[in-house]
Structure formats: C-alpha cells, structure tokens
Amino acid sequence: MKMMGRRLSGLGLALLLTLASIPAHAADAALIEAAKKEGRVVWYTTLLINQLGGPLAEAFEKKYGIKVEATRNDPSETMLRLIQEHRAGNMQADVFDASLPANVLVAEGALMKFQPDFVMSWPKELYDPDGYWTAHRLTVVTPGFNTSLLPPGTEPKSWNDLLDPKWKDRLAWGINPGVTGASGFIGLVLAELGEEKGMDFLRQLARQNVTGLKISARAVLDQVIAGEYPLALGILNDNVLVSRKLGAPVAWIPMNPAMATISMISVMSKARHPNAGKLLAEFVASEEGQRIARDHDYIPVNPLVEAPDPALRPDGVRFRAITFSPNQVEAGIPKWHKVFTDLFR
C-alpha cells in the first residue's frame, strides 16, 4: 500500500503534464440523438443538490433538453439502494456517482461498461481499467480549524504537532464508514509511516482522546464552524473554501501528506434510459461539467480545468497527498476500522 500510495501522490503534477496533449471534446452526435429520444435521465447522486448536483443538472437540461431527475443520498445509502433495485429487477437509476468502491455493483452485474473516450488521455488513476467508472471529483481530506478559537498561526502544522498535550480533548473526527474520518486517517498514517511507526503514532494519538462524531465530513466541518470543536482531523478542503466565502471562521491545514480520494460516476447495466445516462456521465466529466464544478468551488479532475484555488489540489511538491482509489479504500477499510476499534474506542 505504501509504495502504491507514494506512486499516486504526484497526481497534481501528472494533471499538469497532460494538459497540452488532451484534445477538445464534443459528445458523439448519435449518442446525443439517442439520449434525446429517451427524454429523461434518473441520477442517484451523492453531491449536494443545492451546491453542485443542481447546477450540473440544470446545465445538462439546458444543453440537451433532457430532463434530469436527481435524487441525493449519502454514499452508503446510495449503494444499498442500487443493489436492492438491481436484485429486484426494478432499477430506477440510470447513472450514479459515489466515493465508495464499485466492486460490489460490478460483481452483481449492476454496472455497464462505459467511459467517455477523452478519459483515455487522463492519468490512469482517474478511470477504471476495466471500464466501469470514470472519476469526476477529487476530494482532498485535511485537518480544519475554527479561526476564532485558534488564531491562524497557532494551529498544528504536522502530525507530530497533534501529539502535543495542549490538543488533548480538543480534536474531533467523523467515525462513520468511509475515508473522510477516523478510518481514513488511520489508513493514511499506515500508508505513509508503515506498520510499525504508524501504529506507534496512532497509539500516541489515542491518548489525545479524539472525539468521534457519527456524522459526515461536511457535518463535522459545520461543528467546527459552530465552535463545538476547535479542530477536526478529517474535513474536505474544498468545503472550507465554500464556507469561507460565506464568512465562516474556518481554515484548512495543508498538513503533509493529505488523503486524496476519487468520486466516480457510472451507468447502470439495466438503465431505463441508457443513452441519456451515458450522456450525463460524459457531461459531468467533460470540460464543461468540470468548469461548473470548479465554479462551485469543487476540485475538478479533468486535467484541462484548473481548481478554484490552486492551493486546493496537491501539486506533489509544496502540498503532497496520497491518493487512494475506490478499490484501495475497499481493501483497506476493514483493517483501518479494526485499528480504530482497538485503539480509539
């Protein structure tokens, strides 16, 4: 895991190196015609509708005249619903996105092999080698702090800083399944430091009495903003950008390394509107869709689209991240969660 994590840590640099070689893209005319005949597309999304899901759906509808019916749920709820619908032979979704691995859905035969042609020139970490998913969002997980409670400059800058006795009982993280909270932080530590040194660090961190919150990373950030906790170990740095623009007293810490994960988008094998599903998946990953993501302060994965703030996307030099694919997350989560249970509960 450590070797692979380091190999992927230069994702930002790889994105920059591919810019000049990627051609402009236009959706296939036959696909557009077939999608328009279907007239609608059902999208199960984990994106917040009022932040990005809605703007993407509206732009797609305006461009193609195809109605988008977007339903938002958390990733685990979305995956469970898709499995249930597939097994019942009553698939409602045409396309879905999530940050969770798609292995279960692939094994169930629930996903169609589909990827836009243009992703073949992207860094290989950004699309499934078996053809079932395409990345559409880069998520960077870092610590974040309340700037009213911790004046900028007084926040911890490194993992070792977190072990200072002054942070005891002052740290929080999410403890729901997934990589944005405790389990993900544990996986990051083990990938960076290795088993022996990583476990030693985590044992020391456990003595800091980190508060576990059974809420999403966005909700953890909201708790920090509200002043319930001065510092959280797992927030999304692009969410901080959104909140700061609204006047929230919060900042993120470019603590090296950060964890980077990929959100994917896929088309269902039993989609009732398969062509519209393909077209929407292609649109979300395209330059146009990724510019919408950028303009709403999300980190795009399309190499032709810059981040809303260049500092958000790891460059592999000043700000480094270890990038975990959905499959790596699936393989690592059981072990990381066991370490959490053994040390932090």
Wavefront OBJ file of the C-alpha trace (Angstrom):
o trace
v 0.000 0.000 0.000
v 2.767 2.397 0.914
v 4.561 2.031 -2.398
v 1.364 2.482 -4.385
v 0.327 5.466 -2.297
v 3.603 7.211 -2.977
v 3.351 6.456 -6.697
v -0.012 8.190 -6.826
v 0.973 11.139 -4.643
v 2.033 13.280 -7.612
v -1.464 13.358 -9.116
v -1.483 17.154 -9.313
v 1.786 17.137 -11.229
v 0.520 14.419 -13.566
v -2.541 16.510 -14.305
v -0.397 19.451 -15.304
v 1.849 17.359 -17.538
v -1.092 16.059 -19.560
v -2.691 19.421 -20.307
v -1.026 20.043 -23.636
v -1.780 16.592 -25.029
v -5.548 16.429 -24.469
v -7.757 17.365 -27.418
v -11.015 19.277 -27.176
v -14.081 17.064 -26.961
v -17.611 17.088 -28.281
v -20.208 14.443 -27.474
v -20.999 11.931 -30.249
v -23.946 13.047 -32.373
v -25.504 9.570 -32.425
v -25.377 9.363 -28.625
v -26.983 12.785 -28.316
v -29.789 11.843 -30.694
v -30.481 8.558 -28.878
v -30.428 10.289 -25.498
v -32.857 12.974 -26.657
v -35.281 10.288 -27.805
v -35.256 8.841 -24.278
v -36.052 12.308 -22.959
v -35.094 11.885 -19.296
v -32.399 10.520 -17.045
v -32.533 9.447 -13.392
v -29.409 10.309 -11.431
v -28.634 8.924 -7.974
v -26.064 11.383 -6.670
v -24.087 11.928 -3.500
v -23.488 15.568 -4.468
v -25.344 18.237 -2.531
v -28.148 19.347 -4.840
v -28.004 22.984 -3.809
v -24.222 23.150 -4.271
v -23.306 21.143 -7.362
v -25.867 18.467 -8.256
v -28.493 21.056 -9.161
v -26.240 23.302 -11.266
v -24.934 20.289 -13.219
v -28.469 19.013 -13.847
v -29.691 22.444 -14.957
v -26.791 22.927 -17.349
v -27.319 19.463 -18.851
v -31.041 20.096 -19.314
v -30.360 23.454 -20.963
v -27.736 21.984 -23.296
v -29.604 18.842 -24.397
v -33.261 19.362 -23.486
v -33.242 16.124 -21.463
v -34.959 16.158 -18.081
v -32.751 15.206 -15.135
v -34.358 13.653 -12.072
v -31.671 13.846 -9.386
v -32.038 12.099 -6.031
v -29.443 12.747 -3.359
v -28.365 10.310 -0.621
v -25.182 9.537 1.300
v -22.817 7.104 -0.478
v -23.633 4.026 1.631
v -27.383 4.591 1.266
v -27.000 5.074 -2.497
v -25.041 1.831 -2.912
v -27.540 -0.167 -0.827
v -30.462 1.192 -2.813
v -28.794 0.331 -6.123
v -28.085 -3.235 -5.015
v -31.659 -3.710 -3.837
v -33.136 -2.329 -7.061
v -30.827 -4.431 -9.232
v -31.624 -7.643 -7.378
v -35.336 -6.886 -7.533
v -35.160 -6.273 -11.289
v -36.523 -2.782 -10.711
v -33.613 -0.444 -11.408
v -34.732 3.157 -11.187
v -31.375 4.868 -11.632
v -29.707 5.357 -14.986
v -26.487 6.811 -13.637
v -24.971 7.269 -10.185
v -21.939 8.793 -8.511
v -20.241 7.949 -5.228
v -16.901 7.923 -3.447
v -17.300 4.264 -2.462
v -15.795 1.365 -4.456
v -17.934 -0.176 -7.174
v -16.715 -3.761 -6.744
v -19.970 -4.975 -5.212
v -22.007 -3.472 -8.039
v -19.630 -4.906 -10.635
v -19.916 -8.360 -9.042
v -23.709 -8.027 -9.103
v -23.625 -7.156 -12.792
v -25.263 -3.835 -11.986
v -22.873 -1.587 -13.932
v -22.447 -1.054 -17.650
v -19.012 -0.765 -19.189
v -18.898 2.851 -20.297
v -16.275 5.585 -20.277
v -16.027 8.735 -22.402
v -13.272 8.420 -24.988
v -11.492 11.524 -23.719
v -10.609 9.993 -20.334
v -8.152 7.634 -22.028
v -5.657 10.511 -22.107
v -6.104 11.251 -18.387
v -3.792 9.924 -15.663
v -4.648 6.252 -15.198
v -5.684 6.786 -11.574
v -8.747 8.664 -12.840
v -10.583 5.875 -14.649
v -11.328 2.220 -14.086
v -9.007 -0.053 -16.098
v -11.954 -2.444 -16.528
v -14.159 0.319 -17.943
v -16.897 0.596 -15.300
v -16.323 4.089 -13.888
v -14.805 7.492 -14.541
v -13.601 9.925 -11.895
v -15.484 13.200 -11.731
v -14.272 14.761 -8.496
v -11.082 14.844 -6.454
v -11.624 15.007 -2.712
v -8.754 16.155 -0.502
v -9.111 15.355 3.191
v -7.162 17.544 5.604
v -7.481 18.900 9.139
v -9.525 22.066 9.551
v -9.876 24.556 12.400
v -12.025 27.358 13.727
v -10.094 30.594 13.217
v -11.975 32.346 16.031
v -10.910 29.700 18.532
v -7.428 29.140 17.098
v -5.866 32.291 15.632
v -4.131 31.443 12.347
v -0.531 30.526 13.066
v -1.347 28.658 16.265
v -2.808 25.574 14.572
v -0.788 22.320 14.397
v 1.278 22.061 11.226
v 2.286 18.391 11.302
v 1.149 15.023 12.640
v 3.686 15.266 15.450
v 2.165 18.600 16.464
v -1.133 16.769 17.063
v 0.544 14.818 19.877
v 1.237 17.968 21.907
v -0.612 17.681 25.269
v -2.356 21.004 24.589
v -4.524 19.279 21.962
v -5.826 16.621 24.332
v -9.654 16.594 24.345
v -9.710 19.305 21.652
v -9.679 17.185 18.489
v -12.618 15.632 16.622
v -13.182 13.356 13.630
v -16.040 11.549 11.955
v -16.454 7.856 12.711
v -18.906 6.800 10.007
v -17.719 4.187 7.493
v -15.571 5.716 4.783
v -12.300 7.550 4.400
v -13.088 11.113 5.445
v -12.934 10.324 9.161
v -11.101 8.100 11.593
v -10.631 5.029 9.394
v -9.281 7.076 6.511
v -6.850 8.971 8.729
v -5.594 5.662 10.115
v -5.110 4.307 6.591
v -3.221 7.445 5.617
v -0.882 7.160 8.603
v -0.141 3.498 7.903
v 0.459 4.189 4.199
v 2.885 6.999 4.994
v 4.756 5.638 8.017
v 4.451 1.897 7.578
v 3.054 -0.602 10.054
v 5.453 -0.247 12.987
v 5.954 3.527 13.056
v 2.347 4.131 12.037
v 0.896 2.053 14.861
v 3.238 3.759 17.347
v 1.981 7.170 16.218
v -1.659 6.060 16.410
v -1.205 4.727 19.950
v 0.111 8.130 20.964
v -2.756 9.874 19.167
v -5.268 7.682 21.019
v -4.087 9.250 24.271
v -5.363 12.611 22.975
v -8.988 11.471 23.417
v -10.153 12.432 19.936
v -13.931 12.923 19.926
v -15.742 10.655 17.477
v -18.780 12.080 15.678
v -21.248 9.837 13.822
v -21.801 12.413 11.101
v -20.497 13.217 7.615
v -17.332 15.173 6.910
v -19.457 18.187 5.926
v -21.301 17.984 9.251
v -18.002 17.689 11.125
v -16.878 20.895 9.455
v -20.139 22.562 10.452
v -19.474 21.582 14.074
v -16.037 23.200 13.849
v -17.549 26.346 12.346
v -20.118 26.440 15.169
v -17.294 26.341 17.718
v -18.168 22.943 19.153
v -14.631 21.754 18.418
v -11.589 23.892 17.632
v -10.060 21.391 15.228
v -11.146 18.355 13.186
v -8.809 15.811 11.610
v -10.929 14.996 8.568
v -12.651 17.703 6.542
v -12.756 18.370 2.798
v -10.627 21.366 1.912
v -12.935 22.489 -0.904
v -15.827 22.589 1.596
v -13.763 25.034 3.632
v -13.437 27.294 0.595
v -17.234 27.317 0.194
v -17.765 28.110 3.886
v -15.121 30.828 3.987
v -16.831 32.634 1.106
v -19.961 32.706 3.259
v -17.999 34.278 6.103
v -17.406 31.209 8.254
v -14.431 31.367 10.653
v -12.646 28.306 9.323
v -9.442 27.328 7.539
v -7.865 24.100 6.341
v -4.343 22.932 7.075
v -2.064 21.716 4.249
v -0.651 19.046 6.559
v 1.561 16.633 4.638
v 0.523 14.188 3.479
v -3.195 14.666 2.974
v -5.511 11.917 1.815
v -6.975 12.284 -1.662
v -9.852 10.147 -2.876
v -11.773 9.934 -6.107
v -15.518 10.178 -6.627
v -16.666 8.176 -9.632
v -19.634 8.208 -11.965
v -21.090 5.094 -13.653
v -24.023 3.984 -15.797
v -26.318 1.166 -14.660
v -26.468 -2.024 -16.744
v -30.268 -2.112 -16.502
v -30.743 1.610 -17.039
v -34.146 2.507 -18.470
v -32.539 5.463 -20.237
v -29.047 4.131 -21.008
v -28.099 6.673 -23.646
v -29.185 9.602 -21.515
v -27.229 8.027 -18.649
v -24.111 7.798 -20.793
v -24.518 11.373 -21.982
v -24.932 12.690 -18.426
v -21.890 10.752 -17.192
v -19.883 12.148 -20.093
v -21.132 15.684 -19.444
v -20.218 15.592 -15.739
v -16.627 14.547 -16.542
v -16.242 16.858 -19.553
v -14.536 20.250 -19.542
v -17.933 21.943 -19.426
v -19.162 19.893 -16.466
v -15.863 20.229 -14.644
v -15.875 24.001 -15.104
v -19.261 24.036 -13.396
v -17.741 22.016 -10.550
v -14.841 24.451 -10.352
v -17.122 27.476 -10.409
v -18.956 25.996 -7.417
v -15.666 25.549 -5.561
v -15.158 21.821 -6.089
v -11.841 20.336 -7.162
v -12.141 19.124 -10.776
v -10.393 16.019 -12.039
v -10.442 16.911 -15.739
v -6.830 17.970 -16.437
v -7.967 20.824 -18.655
v -9.809 22.545 -15.801
v -7.957 24.352 -13.030
v -9.024 24.183 -9.383
v -10.982 27.147 -7.959
v -7.975 27.818 -5.740
v -4.734 26.247 -6.999
v -3.714 25.512 -3.404
v -6.584 23.024 -3.003
v -5.207 20.468 -5.445
v -2.000 18.756 -4.276
v 0.965 19.534 -6.504
v 3.224 16.805 -5.120
v 5.781 19.389 -4.017
v 4.516 22.043 -1.612
v 1.368 20.125 -0.771
v 1.515 16.363 -1.022
v -1.270 13.797 -0.934
v -1.530 10.030 -1.035
v -4.315 9.150 -3.430
v -6.452 6.098 -2.708
v -8.564 4.574 -5.460
v -12.030 3.226 -4.597
v -10.618 -0.318 -4.766
v -7.775 0.535 -2.388
v -10.294 2.017 0.007
v -12.410 -1.132 -0.097
v -9.373 -3.323 0.558
v -8.090 -1.150 3.393
v -11.217 -0.135 5.299
v -11.672 -3.403 7.292
v -8.141 -3.215 8.682
v -8.286 0.528 9.314
v -11.601 0.213 11.116
v -10.241 -2.598 13.299
v -7.316 -0.392 14.321
v -9.803 2.334 15.179
v -11.877 -0.054 17.289
v -8.819 -1.425 19.065
v -7.197 1.925 19.861
v -9.830 4.634 19.929
v -12.970 3.008 21.402
l 1 2 3 4 5 6 7 8 9 10 11 12 13 14 15 16 17 18 19 20 21 22 23 24 25 26 27 28 29 30 31 32 33 34 35 36 37 38 39 40 41 42 43 44 45 46 47 48 49 50 51 52 53 54 55 56 57 58 59 60 61 62 63 64 65 66 67 68 69 70 71 72 73 74 75 76 77 78 79 80 81 82 83 84 85 86 87 88 89 90 91 92 93 94 95 96 97 98 99 100 101 102 103 104 105 106 107 108 109 110 111 112 113 114 115 116 117 118 119 120 121 122 123 124 125 126 127 128 129 130 131 132 133 134 135 136 137 138 139 140 141 142 143 144 145 146 147 148 149 150 151 152 153 154 155 156 157 158 159 160 161 162 163 164 165 166 167 168 169 170 171 172 173 174 175 176 177 178 179 180 181 182 183 184 185 186 187 188 189 190 191 192 193 194 195 196 197 198 199 200 201 202 203 204 205 206 207 208 209 210 211 212 213 214 215 216 217 218 219 220 221 222 223 224 225 226 227 228 229 230 231 232 233 234 235 236 237 238 239 240 241 242 243 244 245 246 247 248 249 250 251 252 253 254 255 256 257 258 259 260 261 262 263 264 265 266 267 268 269 270 271 272 273 274 275 276 277 278 279 280 281 282 283 284 285 286 287 288 289 290 291 292 293 294 295 296 297 298 299 300 301 302 303 304 305 306 307 308 309 310 311 312 313 314 315 316 317 318 319 320 321 322 323 324 325 326 327 328 329 330 331 332 333 334 335 336 337 338 339 340 341 342 343 344 345
